[in-house]
Amino acid sequence: MQPSDYSTQSAVDLGARKAALEREAKREAEASSGKANPYALDADEQNFQNDVLERSMNVPVVLAVLATWSEQAKQVESALDSLCAQAGGQWYVAKVDTDASPQLAQALRASTVPMVAMVIGGQVVPGPTGAATQDQLREWLTQIFDGLRQQGVLPENYTGLGPPDAETQAGDEAGDQQEQQEPAGDPLDAEAQEALQRGDFEAAEAVYAKALEGDPKNENARMKLAQIRLVGRVRELEAESARRDAAERPDDVDAQIKVADIDMYGGKFEDAFDRLIATVRRTRDEDRDRAREHLLHLFDALPSGDSRVAKARRGLTSALF
């Protein structure tokens, strides 16, 4: 089954609780600093029908598919929050976290992160993908709202972007603040992101592989290389079928590896590690080696000092000896 064939009904929880807690902590921090967007909501498989599709029958909803690991996604999210807050409730932002709801992102055919779309009247209108500045997003929104007004979908007095003067001032202030606060990113990430936006996973992988070859201690390259390879492996998997196969064939190393990858991609790191450690215990010879080596590859996707990796390494040692 291809990623586009996934349905929200068959979506499996992949780390939603962890991601939800992280988003809640972020929301509380924003609220305490006065920077929260009151018209933003988190969308997942459970609330997508009510909070996005049905809401769009009455008010436009901008859909943003984001990822915590993507700097471009963070910039797009910040720009949308700013524009949405300026609009004062004329539209909402629904945020889909690919770490918490990967199958919803796949059902939305989000081949690139970040991805933005407009949902109006239950219909999805594609928008910018990849990096987009606040000015570019404002221009896109203006075109969408102008077209909807001309079609009579929105009232004549609908602006969608708040008072022009306030909007410009807020945008300038946000841009200045962003320039002052945001550190320069790793050039490797920018090069790899360009490749990912083209859908060229091999090129993105090559960027980090080359960097790691030149500097084996480059932790950013090691983590990103492992993450890209992980995404490449899970793109063609169907979670429900993979889990069923793994349950029916506990000694099938390939089946266990597939589910471990799905859990890892969804943020359920400990579940992924525990599954492969248990597989190491049950198997012997080449099968055991494959399970062990794959577990080590999954470790590479997290920081070397991560407590979950340290715990899993101890578990692996116990399973081996």
Secondary structure, DSSP 8 states (H G I E B T S, - for coil): --GGG--STT---SSHHHHHHHHHHHHHHHHHHT---TTEEEE-TTTIIIIIIIGGGTS-EEEEEE-TT-HHHHHHHHHHHHHHHHHTSSSEEEEEETTT-HHHHHHTT--SSSEEEEEETTEEEEEEES---HHHHHHHHHHHHHHHHHTTSS-TT--SS--HHHHHHHHHHHHHHHHHH-----HHHHHHHHHHHTT-HHHHHHHHHHHHHH-TT-HHHHHHHHHHHHHHHHTT--HHHHHHHHHH-TT-HHHHHHHHHHHHHTT-HHHHHHHHHHHHHH--HHHHHHHHHHHHHHHTTS-TT-HHHHHHHHHHHHHH-
